Amino acid sequence: MMRLLYNAGIQVYQFLIWVVSFRNPKAKKWLSGRKNLFERLQTELVPGKGLLWFHVSSLGEFEQARPVIEGVKKHFPGYRILLTFFSPSGYELRKDYPLADYVCYLPLDTPRNAKKFLDIVKPDKVFFVKYEFWFNFLTELKKREIPTYLFSALFRPSQFFFKPWGKWFRKAFSAYTHIFVQNKSSWDILHKFKFENVSINGDTRLDRVAQIAMAAADLPKLEKFCGTKQVIVAGSTWPEDEALFLNYVNVCVHPIKFVVAPHEVNEKSLERITTALKRSYVLYSSDSKPEELNHADVLIVDGYGYLVSVYRYAKIAYIGGGFTTGIHSILEPAVYGMPVVFGPDYHKFHEALEMLRLGAAHSIANYEELFLLFESYLTDPDKLAIESHSASQYVESNRGATEQIVRYFFKE
């Protein structure tokens, strides 16, 4: 009965996407990207021996899969890679990923699609990332005895398949040859339900952000803007974040500089920020002279792709999303060794919980808390140094998941 409801729900989901697609460009891409998918696979993909299938939901999960894919290609270059995405936001940005031999969308999780997809692809091994639990695909993979792995996974007691009515779905977990989880609480709940093929391995994103940090580009314009002063960066901000952060910028009396990088870069967001500022500012894209950069108090990053490199110039990072959608990546600044600050919506993020526990991060609920925290950093260098060291230690002590995973996958 529950399986029938699941399959019906999948069909309803597709119908709703179709309805929304008339007004929503993302939904339209979700549908158009799957059109004639099987025909394209049959024409363009060479199936069978030596093919590894990696599936990710979107861009964040791709960044977790990426170091594993690169590890496989480095140590086992003979393997070919099929990379599938569920979301257009990931597919559109990484459809030309050079280490993948073929990139496409995941077909909708119906029994027919799962059988047809696997009939065409015939993968040697399959790798899912974090939260990818597709009942029909897992069921079909188990029937065909195809080795299937889940890594960088997180589990919580609140997830429906750990409820009494989720037992039917939980059976599909037996398709996983091995499950690599990020933390002990995930390990505990799986063992509670008698899953033994589980190990604590951490999060491969830590390896990825370390790679990114080592390859981060120098930004001469940032260097001229920063000079010798300390810098606080607010990254991936939403309006709710900016209301607090820019208020502090306007009243701060310390000789420091600020960088603001909104999550959405458009005319509306830039106008919102510049209107709120009472300090001198400059846009990153502007053709500013060195003296203008030097005298400005605030630099606004009005483009995409710079933020990872921007963090290297900071001493403190404020991460947006904690008052709206959930916090954005706190590992990108942490890898440079700085404390991170964010809003109250962080509880689903393992790295946030760990960094809070270690004193390398702080959550604020209002402007008063943000003001007091920033003032404590800027008036107590020892506090800032201790928490910066804690952030560095967290990243360093949790690196290495990728190597362990690749070694396990191919130990035979």
N, C-alpha and C positions, 0 to 999 in steps of 0.2 A: 504493500500500500504506500509506504513512504517513498519507495523508489518511483512509483507512478507519479506521486505528487512532485517529486524532484524533477522528473522529466517534463511534466506539465509546466512547472515553474520556469524551466529553461526556455520553453516555447513562448511563454508569456513575456519573459524578459526580451526575447528577440522581437516580439510584436511591439513592445513598448519602445525599444530602440528605434524601430521603423517609424513609429508615430513621432517620436522626438526628433528624428533626423530631418524632418521638414524645416525645422528651425535651428537645430543645433549642428554646427559643422563637425564637431567631434563625433557625434553619433552617425552622421552621414559617412564619415571616413571609416568608422567601425564596420558599417555595412558594405560599403564599396570595396574595402580592402579584402573582404571575404568572398566577393563575387567571383565565380569561376575558379575558386581556390584549388579544388582538386584537379581540374584540367591543367592549370598552370604547374602544379606539382608534378603531374605525370609527364609533362613536356620538358620541364627544366631541371628536375631533380634526379640525380642518379641514386637509386635506393640501395639498401643492403649493406654489405660488408664494409666495415670501417666508417660507418655513419653514426655520429653521436647527436642525439636530440636534446637541446637545452630549451626549456620553456620558462619564461618570466612573465610576470603580469605587466609591468610597465618599466619606466626608466630607473626607478630606485632599485628594483629587483635585478635589472640588467647590470647595474653597477656592482651588485653582489655576485652575479654570475661571471662577470668579465674576468676577474683574476683567475678563476678556475678554468675558463676557456683558454686564457693565455698560458696557464700552466700546462694544460693538456697539449696545446700546440707546440710549446717549448720542448717538452719531454717526449711527446708522441706525435710528431709532425705528420705521420701517415694518416691520422684520423681526419675525417671531414666533419664539419659542423653544420647542423640545421638549428637555427635559432627562431623560436616563435614568440610572439607577443600577444597578450590579450587586449591591451589598450593602444589606441592610436598615438597617445602622447609619447609612448616608448618607441613604437614602430616607426613613426615619422622621423624621429631624431636619429635612430640607429639602423635604419634599413640598409644603409651602405657600410655597415661595420665590416672592416676588411678581413677579420679572422673567421667570419662565418661564410660558409660556401653558399648558403641559401638562407634568406630571412623572409618570414611571412607571418601572417596572423594565425592564431590557434582557431581551428573550427569550433563552432559551438558544441558544448559537451552533451551530445546526444549519442545513444548507442550506435546508430547508423554512422554518424560522423567519425566516432572513435574507431570503428572497424575499418572504414574506408581509408581513413588517414594512415592507420598502421599497415594496411595492405599495400599502400603506395610507398610509404617511407621505409618500413622494415629496419628500424634502428637497432644497432648493437646494444646500446645503453641509453637510458633516459635520465635526465636530471631536471628536477623541479626545484624552485627556490622559494623559501620562506613560507608563504601562505597558499601555495598552489595545490588545492585539493579538489580535483575534478573526478567525480565518482565514476562516470562511464569510461573515461580514459584509463583510470587506475584499474578498474575491473577488467578491461580488455588487455591491458599490459600484463596483469597477473595470469590471465588465461593463456597468454602466449609465452609466459615465462621469460619475459624480457627484463633484464636487470634494471631496476628503477631506484633512483636515489633522491632524497630530499635534503637540502643543506641550508644553513643559516636559518633554520626553522625556529618559530616561536609558537608556543602553545599556552593557553590560559584556560582555567576551569570554566570560564564563562562561555567558551565556544560551544556551539550547539551539539557537536558530535560527542561531547563529554556529558551531555544530559541524557536522561533515560530514553528520550525519543530519538537520540542520535546514534543508537547502537548499530542500526542498519548501515549507516554511513561509515562508522568506525571500522567495519569489516574491510572496507576498501583500503585501509591503511596497511593491510597485510601485503599489498602489492609492492610496498617499499622494501627493497633489499636491505637498505640501511637508512636511518634518519639521523642527521647531524643537527643537533639543537644548539641554540646560542647560550642557554643558561640552565642552571640546575632545576629551577622550578618547572621548566618544560620537560626535563628528564624525569622529574618526580611524577608528573601527571601521566606521562606515557607509561611509566612502570606501574603506576596504580592500576592501569587498565591492561596490564600484562604484555606490554610491548617491550621485548628484550633487545631488539636490534637497534639500539639507540646509544649515541655517545654525545658528550658535551664537547663541542668543537669551537664555539665562538662564532663571530660574525666576519665573513670574508670582506665586508666593506672596510674593515680596518686595514686590511692589506691594500685595498684599492685606494683609499684616501692617502695612505703613505706613498703609493706610487704617484698619485696626482701631485702631492706636495713636492716630491723630488723633481718632478718635471714641470712644476709651475713656472710660468714665464715671468721675467722681470717686467715691471711696469714703470718705466721712467717717469711718467706723469705722476704716478703715486709717490715716487721717491721725492720728486720736487715738491709735491704738496705736503708730504709729511715732514720733510726736513729732519730735525733732531727731536721733534716732539712725540709724545706718546699719542696713540691713536685708538679710538674706540670705533669698531665697525658694527653697524646694524645690518644684518643680511637677511634677504628674503622677507622683507617686512610687508605687512598688511596695514590698512588704515588704523586698526586698533593698536598695533604696535607703535606706529608712528606718532599717534596721539601722546603716548607716554614718552617715547624716546626723544622726540623733537622738543617736547616741553623741557626736558633736562638739558638738551643742547642749548636752548635759549637762555637758561639761567646759570649754566656752568661757569664758574669763575676761575677754573684751573687752566693753565697754559697747555691745553691739549687740542687735538683735532678730531674731527668726526667724519666718518664715511657712511652714507646711507645707500643701500642697494635694494630697491623695492622688488617684491616678488613679481609683480607685473609692471613692465616698462611700457608706458604709453603716455599720451598727452594728459590724460586725466590724473594719473598717479604723480607725474612730475609737477603738475600744477598744484596738486594737493600738498606736496612736500614743500615746494618753493613758497607757497602762500603761508604756510605755517612757520617757516623759518624767520627768525629775527636777527640772524647772524649772516655774515658774508658767505656766499657759496659760489661754487663753480660746477658746471656739468663736465663729466668725464669726456664727453664727445666734443666739447668746445675746443676751439683753437686758442687756448689760453697761453699767455706769455708766462715765463717762469716766475716773474714777480707777482702776477695775479694768482698763480697757484700757491705761492709762498704765503701770501697775505690772506687767502681765503680760510675760513674756519671750518667749512663743510664742503665735502666733495660728494656729489650725487652721481652714482653709477647709472647712467641712462642707456645701458646696453646689456646684452646677455653674454655669458661665457667668461666674465672677468672675476667673478666673486671668489673662486678658489684661489686665484693669485692675489686678490686683494687682501685676504685674511693674513697672508704672511707679513703684512706691514702693521698688523694690529697687536695690541696688548690685552684687549678685552673684546669679547664678541657678544652682541645681543642677537639672538636668533628669533626670527618671526614665526608666526603661525600658531603660537601658544594661546591666542585668544579667539582663534577661528577654526582652522582645519586640522590643527595638530602641528607640533613643531616641525620645522624643516631640519635639514642635516646639521647636527651639532658636532659630528666627527670632523668635518672639513676644517673648522677653526681649531678644534682640539688638537689636531695633529701637529699644529705649529706651537703648541704649548701655551695655551691661554685659558682662563676660566670662561665659561659660557653662561649666559643669562637668558631665560625664556619665560613665557607665560605659563598659566596653570594647566594647559592641555598637553601633558607629556606622559601620562601613565602607561600608554601602550608602547613606549619606546624604551627598550631594555637599556640602551646606552645612556639615556637620560637618567634612569633610575640608578644605574651604577655610578655615574659621575656625581650625582647628588649625594650618594652614600659616601663617596670618597672626598667630598668637599671641593670637587673640581667644577661644579655647576651649582646654580641657584635658580629657583623658580620665584617669580614675583607675581603678585596678584593685582597690584595697583601702582600708581605713580609714586606714592610715598615710599614703598618698598624699593622701587627702582632707584629713587634718589638716594636713599640711605646706603644702598649697596654700592652704587658707583662712587659715592663720596668716600666710603670706607676703602675702596681700592685706591683711590687717588690720594688719600691722606695717610695710608699705611702701606708703604712699599713691601714690608715683610709679608703682609697678608696676600698681596698680589703675587709675590714670588712663590709662596707656599702653594697657592692654588694653581698657579701656572705649572709648577712642577708636578702636581697631582694629575693634571690633565695629560701632560707628557707621559707620565708613568702608566696611566690607564691605556693609552694608545699602544705604547711599547709592549706592555705585558700581555696584550690581547692580540698581537699580530701573530701570524703563522698558520691561521686556519686553512688557507688555500693549499699550502704544501702538504698538510696532513690529509686533506680531502683527496687531492690528486693521487697521493701515494696509496691511499686506501682503495680508491676506485680501480686502480690498475695494478694492484699488488699481485694479481694472478699472472 
